[in-house]
Amino acid sequence: MTTPSAAVATLVFTLVNLFIYVQALGGSATTLAVVYGSSATICGIIANQPIQTIQCWKDNQSIPTPISPNVSFDFIAGGFDGFTAVRSGGFSLLFWNTSFVPKRLYFSNSNVLTSVTMGGDKICGIMKSTKNVTCWRGDLSEPSNGSSQFLSISSGSEFSCGVLESSNRVVCWGNSAIASTIQSEFRNERMMNIYAGGRHACGMNATGFFICRGDNKNGQLDVPSHLSYEYFGFALGINHTCGIRRVNRTVVCWGGNGTFSSNITEGYFFESVSAGLDFTCGLTTSNFSVVCWGPGWTSKMVPQGFALPLPMILPGPCVQSNCSCGIYPQSQNLCFGNGNICRPCDFSILTPPTSLLPPPPSPPSSSPSKRLSRGLLAFAIVGSVGTLAGICSIIYFLWAGGCFGKKKVHNSVQPTITATSNGGQLSSSGPISRSSTLRRQGSRLMRRQRSGTSSKHADRAEEFLFTDLAAATNNFSLENKIGAGSFGVVYKGKLPDGREVAIKRGETGTRTKKFQEKESAFDSELAFLSRLHHKHLVRLVGYCEERDERLLVYEYMKNGALFDHLHDKNNVEKTSSIVNSWKMRIKIALDAARGIEYLHNYAVPPIIHRDIKSSNILIDGNWIARVSDFGLSLMGDHSSRPMKAAGTVGYIDPEYYGLNVLTAKSDVYGLGVVLLELLTGKRAIFKSEENGGAPMSVVDYGVAGIMAGELNKILDKRVGTAEASEEVEAVELVAYTAMHCVHLEGKDRPTISDIVSNLERALAAFDDSHGSISSGPISFVSD
């Protein structure tokens, strides 16, 4: 029988491995890269932008984005005369030489990359589905056991190393004898992660101490005396090593025969560091600027220790998935609302607030002064004690109730209910309504729970009184009606605090069936939109549930529905509308595709919308398109069981309609119809002649013209014929993408990520010659 003390010891080790396991995968995902060789180049992924693009510094100047400005990246890595980057979502890997000529090395929608590393000219990455290592360029050697699963990998100038998931042992490979030497010297160590340098490698062992093995000619293995878990970020050069102290985020370097002066970085605090051959660059905590130092840093324009002329760099990748260990401060601003930066899952309990951090050094005209005082040293000591106390608290909590007791702890987002009257107390204008409680536990679907009081809980959703919403819409007057949704009519309204909103009111009626349908659609939208937050999905503001009334409150989309811009009578004859340009129409299509991609690939569990159509694509005041109306949406994979068809005539997937088989490709079909609407200006179902005639689908009309090579004959005359070669290629790519989307069989249709990729390339053609459609094949990968 296991004793309590043994159980606690086991728990502590499990926690350590859990935390560092995530950190190890995330540790390779850097947003700052150093390129060394003919000339030093520093590249980073830009913060505070809707698209996470790359910008570089070379030859004393800032180089504009070396690829289409409409492509986002998760992380990058630098090496000899080039750097590599993984596109957002991990499905594509690109490489640039120092002339910034791009080349795609890898593309797959089914096996994405979770990590990438570059040493010399060799690039290696970890595949998400298998956790195996694959390498490109230069020495193409890979681990001797190709099926090994890895926690962490890193490449030096002549070799690569990784930590095995099964045993935490280090495995190294490459053409150099140093690979086998380093592997042998780590043979008795269980490691959390690994970092490779010129001819040495370092990492954190299972007890939290940083150790180095390999060549020590320049003192690069002589780690300064330190405490367990004192370091969290590392950078290894050809003969030096740098690490970031966890308690105060200062950096210390060793090796290089003592040429790395600690005076350069005094007063700086760092989020990450990245090394060249004989210099290191770091991303500062105070303002996310980049500073470099070391004997190899010879720039005359940017002295050692002073910020490079680069924009703010992201401290971590912007991801769409949930963050299991919390979200980085200012994450939404840094990612511009397009994802979140996750905190590393490690023991970094103490992070000094920005207000406690000293300001960065003065401009070059004044020399940096020493800022490490006794007060900061005292803070470090207190922080160490606090860290130990925090760990003990976690252990006690898990021992007393979280793991061994009877208490249940739900790792869910807590709801925010905003009171509307009575001094902050919830009130109702009528009898207490039949209630339902929304609960999120992991990936479980919403469950309804009835009780005697109204207590609907929805993530980040406000609860409104019916009387307030009636007043906001002038008692739901016809002049405020702006459309209809899956379960009711939509009205424009203005809340007492001045916010403009769209209010969807369930159809009133006493029939049981109608009420049940309204109830189901209401619950579906509330459940989905309460937990979905994405730039290209309409945001839910709140809800109201009183008696038989069911209302949902959304942010107001100033520029209405795409359907109205394309088909409303007031716009049919217009050529001056802002949407009557191919660039704007392709941008709207891309926005909608990105929203659907989030539902299919990043929501947990995945979501199938089931009613993609132009009237469900709304446009806000900044002309950003967003997907709306989740009344018919479903979670999970439904391909293995019959599912009664639902949707809108003209947009329903024929395979779904005929065979009752629902897959994510059903949404792809609906989006294909929308693409054909954008191209032709025709409704999904229209009359074949102006004065009547037989009904005809835009699918039959559009596909026939595209296959016949007569695209110009079917294009919307309000936009006109594409003139420039780049514009022609862009429109053709959209047309062929649409044609593939509306294949009769789902297996022949592209995935939503394929569509996003093609639309990105099409839009890039309008702005950047590097984004020319002819630069690569059309992306169509069938399941």
N, C-alpha and C positions, 0 to 999 in steps of 0.2 A: 504494500500500500504506500502511495506517495505521501510524504510528510508535507505539512503546510509550507515549511521553509523551502523544501525542494520544489514545490509547486510555484512559489514566488520566484525562485531562481530561474526556473524554466520560463516563466512568464516574462521576466526581464529580458532574457536572451531572445525570446520570440519577438518582443517589442523592438529590440535593437535591430533584428534582422528585417522586420517588417518596415521600419522607418528607413533604414539604409537601403533596403531593396528598391524602394521607390526613388530614393535619392540617387542611387547608382544609375538607374535608367535615365532619370532626369539630369544627372550630372554631365552626361555627354551632350545633352541638348543645350548648347551655348548659343547666345545671340551676338557674340563678339568673336571675330576671327582675325588672326595675324597671318599675313602672307610674307614669306621671306624668300630670298633668292637674289635676282638681279636688282630689285629695289623693294623696300619695305612698303607694304600696302595693308591698311587697317580697314576692315569692313564690319558693319553692324546692321542689325534689323531696327528700323526706325520706329520710335514710339509716337503716340499721340496722332496717329494717322489712321484713316478708315481701312487702308490697305497696308499690310506690314511688309513694306518693300526694303530693299537693301541699298545702303549708300556707303561709299568707300572714300578713304583718304590716301593719296599717293602723290609723290613728287611735290609736296607742299601745297596741295590743292585738294579740295573736296570734289569727288567725282560723282555726278548725278547717277541715279539708279541705273545699274548696268543691265537691266532687262525691263520688259514692259512694266509701266507703273501700275498696272491693274492686277498684278500677281502677288499674292501674299506668301510669306515663308515662315516656317516654324523655327528652324535653327540652321546654323552654318558652322563650317570648320575650315581652317586655313592650313596650307602646307607650302611646298616648294613651288614658287611661280604659279600659284593658282589657289582658288578656293571653291568649295562645294556648298550647296544649300539644298535643304529638303523643303518642298512646297507644303503649304498648310494642308493638313490631313495626312501627310506622309506618303502620298501615292506616287510622287515624282522626285527624282534626284537630278540636279543640274550641276555642271562644272563650268567655271570660267577661268581662262588664262589671264595673265596680267594685262593683256590688251582688251579684256572684258568681252571676249568672244564666247558666247554660251554654247554648251553642248549637253544634250540630255543623256544621262547615263542609265537611268532606270525609270520604268513606268509600270505600275500595276495598281488596279483598284482593289484586288483581292488580298494582296499581301503587302501592307504598307510598312514604312520604316518608322521605328521609334527612336533611333539613335544613329548618329553618323560621326566618324572620326577621320582625320586626314593626317598622315605623316609622310614627309617627302612628297612623292607624287602618288602615293597609294591611298585609296579611299575604301573604308569598310563601314558597314552598317548592320544593325540588328533588325530582323524582320519581326513584325508584331505577332503574327499568327504562330510562327514556329520558334521564335527567339534564337534562330540560327544566324550565323554571320555570313555575309556575302561581301566580296571585295571587288573593286574595279581599279583600272589603270595601274601602271607600273608593275611592281611585283605582285602577281595575282595569286600568290600562295594564300591558303586559308587554313583554319585549324585542321589538324590531321583527322579528327573525327567530325565530319561535316554536319552530323546530326546533333552536336552538342548545343545545349541551350545556355545562353549567357545572360548575366545580370548587367555587366559593364564591359566596355571595350575601349581601347585607346591605341593610337599608332604613334611610334617614334620615327626617327629618320631612317632606320634600317629594319624595324621590326614592329610587330603588333602584339598586344596582350589582351586577354579577357578574363573575367571571373566567371566560373561555371556556376549555374544556378543550383545544381544538385549537391555540390560539395563545398562551394565557396573557395575552390582551389584556383590558382592562376595557371593559365595556359598561354604560351607565347608561340608565335610562328613568324617566319620570314626567311630571307636568304642569308642572314648574318648569324654567326655562331653566338652572338650576344643573346639571341632569342632563347636558345637552350640554356645558356648560363643563367639568365634571369629567372626562367621557369624553375630551374633546379634550386636556386637560392630562396624561392618562395615556397618550396615544396612542403614545409612544415607550418605554413601560415594559412589561416582561414581569413579571407579578405572580403571586405564589403564592396570595394571599388578598386580601380586601377588607373594610373595615369602614366603615359610613356614619354620619355625624353629622347635625347640623342643616343646614349648608350646606357640609360638607366631607367628604372620604373619605380614609382612610389604609389602608396595607397593606404587606406585605413583598414586595420585588421579588426577581428571580431570583438576586441576589447576597446576599440575606439582610438588606438594609438596609430600615429602616422609613421610608416616605416618605408625605407628605400633600399633597393637592391640593384646591383650591376656595377658599372665602372665608376670609380671614385677618385679619379686622377685630380679633379679640381674641387673636391670637397662637396660634391652635389648630393652625397648620401648622408652627410653629417647633419641630421635633423636636430635643431636646437631642442634642449630639454623642454618638455611640455606635459600638460595634463591630458587625460583621456578625453576625447571629443573636443579638444581645444581648437582644432582646425576643421574647416568645412569646404574650402575651395582651393584648388591647386593649379599650378602651371609649371611645366617642365620644359626647359630649353636644351640646347646642345650640351651644356655643362653646368647648369644652375637649376635651382628649384625655388619656387615661391609658394607661400600658403597664406590664407586669410584666417585670422583668429576669429573664432565664433563669438566670443563675448563682446568684442568691441569693433570687429570688422577692420582692424588694421592689418597690414600685410608685412610679412617678414620674408626675406630671401636669403639663401645661402648657396655656397658653391661659387663657380666662376672665379676661383682664386681670390676671393674677397673683393671683387670689383663692383659688386652691387651695393651701393651706399644706401643705408636706411634713412639718411637725411632727406633724400628726394621725396619719400612718400609720407613723411611725418605730417600729421594733420589731415590726411586723407582716410576715408573709409570706403570699402569696396564691396560691390555685389558679386563680382566675378573677376578673374584674371585669365589672361591668355598669353602664351609665350612665343616669341620668335627664336631664332638661333641664340642670340646673345643679348636679348632685351625682353622686357615684359610690358604688357599693356593691361590696364585695369579699368573697369566700369565703376564710377564713383557712386556712392549712396546718396550724396546730397543733391545732385542734379542730373545723374545719369550721363555725365560727360565721360570722355575717354582720355586718360593720361598714360604716357609711356616713359620708361626709364631703363637704364642699363648701359653697359659700355658700347653696345652695338647701336644705340639710338643716337644717330649723328645729325638729326634734322637741325638746321639752323633757324628755320621759321618757327618751329614749335619746340622750345627748350624742354629738357627732361622735367617731368612733373607738372607740366602745364597742359591745359585741355586742348585737344585737337579740334579744328574747326568742323566738327560733325554735329548733326542734330542730336537730340536725346535718343539714346539707344535703349531698347527694351531690356529689363533685367531678367526676363524669361519669356518663353514662347507663349503666345496668345492661343489658348485652346478652347474648343467648344464643349468638351466633356466636363463632367463634374469634378471638382477639386476635393479629394478625400481628406486632405489635411489643411483645408482653409485656402482663402484667396489672398494674394499679395495686396498690400495697401495701395490704393489709387489704381487698382487693376482696371476698372472700367474706363478711367480716363486714359491710361497708358495704352490700352487696346482700342480706344475710341468706340467702345460699345460692341466691338466685334470679338467676343470671347473674353476669357479671363486668364490671368497669370496665376498659376498654382504655387502655393508655398511648398518648399521641399519637405518631405515627410522624414525629418530627422530630429535631433535633439536640440535644435536651435531655438530654445524657449525664449531666450533674451535677445531682443533686437533693440538697440538704443533708438528711441524716437528721434526723428529728424531735428526736433527742437533742441535735443541734447548734444547733437553733433556739432563740432566746431566748423566754421565756414571754411571753404576751400582756400588754398593759398592765393595771395594777391597776384595781380598781373606781373609779367616779366620784369617790370620796372622796379619792383620791390622784392627783396629776397624772402623766401619762406621762413617763418619763425617757428620755434619749437612749441608744440601745443600739447604734448603728452605731459600732463601735470600729475601731481600726487592725487588730485581729485579723481582723475580718470582711472588711475591705478586702484583707488579705493572702490570705484564703480565696478571694475573688473573683479575684485575680490568678492564684493557683495553679490555680483552677478553669478559667480561660480557657486556660492552658497545657495543662491536662489535656484540655479539650475538643478542642484542636488535635491533641494526641497521639492521642486516641481516633479522630478522623477519619482521621488518617494510618494508624493500625493497621488500620482497616476497609479502607482502600484497599489496603494491603500484603497483607492477608489475601486479599482478592478477587483481587489480581494474582497472588499466589504459588500459590494453590490453589483458591480458591472459584470463580473464573470461568475463568481461563486455564490452570490446571494440570490434572493428571489426577485430583486428589482430588475426592470427592463429599461434599457437605455436606447432610445431611438435616435439614430444619426440622421435626422431630417431637418429640413429648413422650417423654422418656426414661422407661423403666420403673423401678419401684421394687420390688425383690425383697427380702422380709424373711426372713432366715434363721431357722430354728427350733431349731437345736441345734448342737453341736460348736463352741462358741465363735464362732458367726457363720458357719461354713462349712455349705454346703448338704449334706444327707445323704439317704440313701435306705435304707429298711428291706429292700429286696430288690434283685434285679438291676436294672441301669440300664435305664430305660424308653425306648421309642421316643419321640423328642422331636419337638416342633414349635415353631417360633419365630414369634411374632406381630410383625409390623412395620407401623408406620404411616408411609407416605410420602405426604404430601398427603392426597388423598381416595381412595387406593388401598385396595382390600379386603385383608383379612388373607390372607397367603400361608403355606402350610405348608412347612417346610424340615426335612428329616430329617437327623440326624447321630448320632454315637455317644454323645453326652452329653445329658442333659436340660437344656434351656435355654429354656423357654417364657418369653417376655417379654410382659407385659401392662401397659398403663399403670395405675399406682397399684394393682396387684393383688398380693397376697401369695401365695406358693407354700407350700402346706401338705403335711405328710407324711400318708399314709393312716392310719398308726397314731394320729396325733394326732386326726384327725377321727373315727376309730372310738371313741376314748376319750371324745371330747366328746359323742357320742350314745349312750353306753353300748352300744357295739357295734351301733349302728343298731337299737335295740330298738323293738318295736311301740309302747310307751308314749310314745316320742319322735317317732313319725310324726305329721306335721301336715298332709300333703297330697301331691299329685303334680304334676309339671310336664311339660314337653314331652318330656323324655327319661328321666324317672326319678321316684323317690320323694323327698319332702322331709322332713327330720327337724329337730327343734329340738336345738341343741347349745350347750355352754358351753365356750369355749376356756380354756386354762390361765391366760390373763391376766384372766379373768372376763367377757369379752365374750360376750353372748348372740347367737347367729347361727342362720340357717337353712341347712341343708346339703342340697343336691340331689345325690343319688347316681344315676348312670346305671344302668339295669337290668342286672343281671349275666346273662351268657349267652355261649355260645361260637359261636352261629350268625353267619356272616359278615354277613348282611343286617342283623340286629339290631345288631351292633357298628358297622356303617357308619352306621346311622341315629343311634345314640347319639353317635358321633363327630361327625357333622355338626351335630347340635343343640348339643353341647358347644362346638364351635368357634364356632358362630354366637353363642351367648350370651356367650362369653368375648370375642369380637371386638367385639361391640356394647357390652356393659356396661363394658368396659375404657376406652372412649373417651367414653361418654355420662355426663354428670354433671348432674342436674337434680333439683330439689326433689320433683318428682312422678314420678320413676322410681326403682325399687328399686335401691339401691347394691350393687355387687359388692365383696365384701371380698377374696376370693381364690379359688384353685382348687387342685386336686390331680390329677396325671396319673401314675399308676404302673401298669405292666403293662396290664391291661385295665380298670382302674378310672378313671372320669372323674367328678370331683366339683366342684361349684361352691359357694362359700360366700358368702351374702348377709347383709346386716344383717337382724336379726330384726324382723319386723312384729308387734308385741305384740297388736294387735287383729284379726289374722287377715284373711281374705278377705271381700270384700263379699258374695259368694255365701252364705257361712255366716250372716251377719247377716240375710239376706233369706229363706233357704230351709232352714237347719238346723232339725231337728225341735225342738231345745231353744229355738228362738226363734220358731217359727211362732205360738205362742199368746201370746207376750209383747207387751205394749204399753209396757213401761217401758224398753226398750232405747234407748240414746242415738241410734241411727240411726232411731228411729221418730218423727222430726219432719221436716216438709218442708224446713225450713231446713238440717238436717244432710244430708239426702239430696241436696239440690241442691248443697251444698258439696262432697260427695264426687264428684258428677258433674262439677263444675267442675274439681276437682283432677285427675281422670282426663283430662278434655279438654285441660287445659293440658299434661299429660305427652305426650299424642298430638300436640298442636300443636308441641311442641318437636321431636318426631321428624319431622314432615312439613315444617316450615317453617324450622327452625334447624339441624338436623343436616346436616353436609356429608360425603357426599351425603345426600339425604333418605332416611328409613327408613320402610318399611311394616311394621307389626307383624304383621299377618295372623291374629292370634288374640285380638282384643279380646273379653273376656267378663268377667262379674262375678267369676269365680274367679281371674282374673288382675289384679284390682284389689285391692291389699292396703292395710291401714290400720295406721299406726304408733301408737306410744304417745300421740302428741298428736292423734290422729284426723285425720291428714293422709293422704289417699289417694295411692297410687303405683301406676303401671303396672309389671307384672312379666312374666317369662317371654318371652325373645326367641329361643327355639329355632327358631321358624318365620320370623323376621323376614328381610327382604330389603332391600338398598340400591338406590337409584336408581329410575328410572321403568321400569315393565314393561308399559306400556299398549300398546306396539307389537309385542309378541311373546307367543305363547301361553305360559301359565304354569299348570302342573297345580295344581288347587285343593287347598288345605290349610286346616285350621282345625277348628272344633268345630261339630257339628250344632246348628242353631238360631241360630247367630251368623254363619254363612258368607254372604257377599254372594251373592245368587242370580245376579247377572250374572257374577261371578267363577266360581261353581260351574258355570253352564251354558255359558259361552263361553270359559272359561279366560283371561279378560282381567282382570288385576290392576292396580288403581290405588289411590291414597290414599283414594278414596271407599269402598273395601272396608272400611277401618278405620272410616269414618264409619257404615257400616251396622251393624257390630258394636257401636259405641257407642250407636247408636239403640236396639238391642235392650236394652242395659244400662239406658238411660233408661226404657224401658217396664217393665223389671223393677222399677226404683225406684218407678215410679208405681203399678204394679198389685200388686207383691209376688208375682207369678207367675214360675215358671221360664220359661226360653226355650222349652222344650217341656213341656207339662203335660197332665194328664188333664182333660177337659172336665167331668167329674163327680167328686165326692168319692169315690165308691165304684167308680170305674172310668170307662168311657166312652172315646171316641176321643181319641187324642193331638191336641193343638191348640197352635199356636204363639202366643207372646205378641204377635207382630206382628199376626196376624189378629185376635186378641182385642182388643188395645189400639187399633189403628187404626180398627176398626169402631166402638168406643165413642166415640172422639174425633170421628170424622166425623159420627156421629149426634147430636152435642151432648150426650152422656150421660156426660161425664167422671166425674162423681161416682159413677156406678154401677160404674166399673171401678177406682177408686182403692183402694189397700191400706187395709183396715179398721183395721189396727193403728195407722195414722197418723191416720186420720179425715178428715172433710171439711174442706176449707179454709174458714175463717170470715171473717177480715178481708179487705177488698177487695184490699189489696196482696198478701196470701197467695194469694187466688184467682187474681189476674192472674199471679203468679209460677208457680203450678202449671200454669196454662193455657199459658203460654209454653213451659215445659218439654215439655208434651204435644205442642204443635204442632211444636216443634223435633224431637222424637222421630219424629213422623209423617213429617216431611220427610226425616229421616235414613234411613228404611227404604223409600224409593222403590225400585221394581224397577230402574230405570235410574240409573246413577251420575251422569249429567249433571244429573239432577233433584235430587240431594242437595246440601245446603249443604257448604261447606268447613269444615274443623275450626276455622278462625278465626271463621267465622260462629257456630258452635256455642258457642265460648268467649264471644263477645260476648253472645249471648242468655242464657247461664247466668250471666254476670256481672250482667246486668240483673235476672235473676230473683232472684238472691241479694241484690242491693242493695235490693230492694223490702222485705226484712224489716227493714232497719236505717235506711233513709234515704228520706224522701219524694221527694228529688230523683232517686232512682233508680227512680221509679215506672215500671212497664211501659208506661204510656200515654204516656210522654214521647217515644216514637219508634216507628217501624215495626219489625216483626220483620225481622231481618237474614237474608235468604236470597239468596245470589248464586250461581247455578249456573255451572259452567265451560262 
